[in-house]
């Protein structure tokens, strides 16, 4: 069965595209434009009432939200490439932490950095931009070469992809550990294939 990805390269759907390429499974890109209103049609809103991408359709299953898509795909598709610890694997908790950290901490911190909106640290679930960056710098500085050693997982796609954007557009500083980690994940053939040109 072929997974369909509703996709625009100028969106978080690019992370899902990279993930699909890393998994090595059959997928089909369903292009979606921002300007043409296609995300506001009744047909699209039937699969995602938020009118946003990414969205995947896998047979009768529809999944939205980047982190949820990653968890779903990597739990279901273990071959040819396994990108997620199983339910009984002691690494599962840390893996889920970093998969969800992308949407729960990195994305809001990027938005805060980009808009320069001040939010009291105790009111922000992510704390602050500085805290998110410091936590990431500490963790990725220990990545050898990836978050789980030699095992590249979906957490590396989401964390590495988000950090690539955050540093490229000046929302996060390119601290040494972050810079080196981003370079390592972006050197992967699947990343190069998806983001070439």
C-alpha angles and dihedrals in degrees: 000000000000121000113224117216120197099214149177116178090222092064144063086274085084088070090053090048089053090047092052090051091050091050090054094220130137113272140164125214115226103195117222123189125208096213102051099061093240091135090058097053119114089243094056094040088054089065097036117015088192089067091226140121150267100063126158127199115200108178104298093346122098119190127184133182119061097248094045091049091051093050092047097047097044094047092049102039111053097155141101086007126018112211102167139058113243123248093266096044111112088222091062095092095053091043092054090046092059096040090055094038088074093065099027100048115003098049096049092043090051090050091049092049092047097048096036089223111160114226121179108251092234090055096049116081088212093049101223141326090259093052093049091049093047093049091049094046090052094048101042091045085066094047109116094211096315134017090271099037114252091354111095110206140178087266088067091052093052099038095039093045094048093046090050091057095040093054096038092057096040097248092121126029114250095240114186097260093044093047093050093046093049090050091052096050093042091054091066115113093235091055091047091050095050098041100036112127 
